[in-house]
């Protein structure tokens, strides 16, 4: 019985993690791709007109230098909150904390899980 309960719990945790990853990817496509690009490489449709180029989220070295807390803060409060570009808008009014955490998780996939 305990083994069955443990297996069910692990399955639920895995399903929750997959749902969060899917949610992060979907949120990224809605809120981030215009500037950061569909591939996350900083080459979104708006990038050509921007004085400061958007961050390349696929750059493992650069993104690894950022903590999850820092990424959360910049998404929630905008670039100015971490002394970066004011062109990065604050999304805290549009996104709930769990959605921002899902985005941070997806950013980690983009930068650090190379195929």
C-alpha positions as CSV (number, residue, x, y, z in Angstrom):
1,X,0.0,0.0,0.0
2,X,2.8,2.4,0.9
3,X,4.6,1.7,-2.4
4,X,1.4,2.4,-4.3
5,X,0.9,5.7,-2.5
6,X,4.5,6.7,-3.1
7,X,4.2,5.9,-6.8
8,X,1.0,7.9,-7.1
9,X,2.7,10.8,-5.3
10,X,5.7,10.7,-7.5
11,X,3.5,10.6,-10.6
12,X,1.5,13.6,-9.4
13,X,4.7,15.5,-8.7
14,X,6.0,14.6,-12.2
15,X,2.8,15.7,-13.8
16,X,2.8,19.0,-11.9
17,X,6.4,19.7,-13.0
18,X,5.5,19.0,-16.6
19,X,2.5,21.3,-16.4
20,X,4.6,24.0,-14.9
21,X,7.2,23.6,-17.7
22,X,4.4,23.8,-20.4
23,X,2.9,26.8,-18.6
24,X,6.3,28.6,-18.6
25,X,6.8,27.9,-22.3
26,X,3.3,29.2,-23.1
27,X,3.7,32.3,-21.0
28,X,7.1,32.9,-22.7
29,X,5.5,32.7,-26.1
30,X,2.8,35.3,-25.1
31,X,4.9,37.8,-23.0
32,X,8.5,37.4,-24.1
33,X,9.0,36.4,-27.7
34,X,8.3,39.8,-29.2
35,X,11.6,41.0,-27.8
36,X,13.5,37.9,-26.9
37,X,12.5,35.8,-29.9
38,X,10.7,32.5,-30.4
39,X,14.0,30.7,-29.8
40,X,14.9,32.9,-26.8
41,X,18.0,34.2,-28.6
42,X,17.3,37.9,-28.2
43,X,16.2,38.3,-31.8
44,X,12.5,39.0,-31.4
45,X,10.5,41.1,-33.9
46,X,10.9,44.2,-31.7
47,X,14.6,43.8,-31.1
48,X,15.7,45.7,-34.3
49,X,14.1,48.9,-33.1
50,X,15.4,48.7,-29.5
51,X,18.3,50.9,-28.3
52,X,19.3,48.1,-25.8
53,X,19.2,44.6,-27.3
54,X,17.1,42.1,-25.4
55,X,18.9,39.4,-23.4
56,X,19.8,36.2,-25.2
57,X,18.2,33.6,-22.9
58,X,20.0,30.8,-24.7
59,X,23.4,32.1,-23.5
60,X,24.3,29.6,-20.8
61,X,27.2,31.6,-19.3
62,X,25.2,34.9,-19.0
63,X,22.0,33.3,-17.7
64,X,23.9,31.0,-15.3
65,X,25.3,34.2,-13.7
66,X,21.7,35.2,-12.7
67,X,20.0,33.7,-9.7
68,X,16.4,32.5,-9.9
69,X,15.5,35.3,-7.4
70,X,17.0,37.9,-9.8
71,X,15.1,36.5,-12.8
72,X,11.9,36.5,-10.8
73,X,12.5,40.2,-9.7
74,X,13.2,41.4,-13.2
75,X,10.1,39.7,-14.6
76,X,7.9,41.0,-11.8
77,X,9.3,44.6,-11.5
78,X,11.1,45.2,-14.8
79,X,14.7,45.8,-15.9
80,X,15.1,48.9,-13.8
81,X,14.6,46.9,-10.6
82,X,18.0,45.1,-11.2
83,X,19.8,48.1,-12.8
84,X,19.2,46.8,-16.3
85,X,17.3,48.2,-19.3
86,X,14.1,50.2,-18.6
87,X,12.8,48.7,-21.9
88,X,12.2,45.4,-20.0
89,X,8.7,46.0,-18.6
90,X,7.4,44.9,-15.2
91,X,5.0,42.0,-15.7
92,X,3.9,41.7,-12.0
93,X,0.6,43.4,-12.8
94,X,-0.2,40.7,-15.4
95,X,1.3,37.6,-13.9
96,X,0.8,35.8,-10.7
97,X,3.9,34.6,-8.7
98,X,3.4,31.0,-9.7
99,X,3.3,32.1,-13.4
100,X,6.6,34.1,-12.9
101,X,8.1,31.0,-11.2
102,X,7.1,28.9,-14.3
103,X,8.7,31.5,-16.6
104,X,11.9,31.3,-14.5
105,X,11.9,27.6,-14.9
106,X,11.5,27.9,-18.6
107,X,14.3,30.4,-18.8
108,X,16.5,27.7,-17.1
109,X,15.4,25.2,-19.8
110,X,16.3,27.7,-22.6
111,X,19.8,28.5,-21.2
112,X,20.9,25.3,-19.6
113,X,19.3,22.3,-21.2
114,X,21.1,22.0,-24.5
115,X,20.1,19.2,-26.9
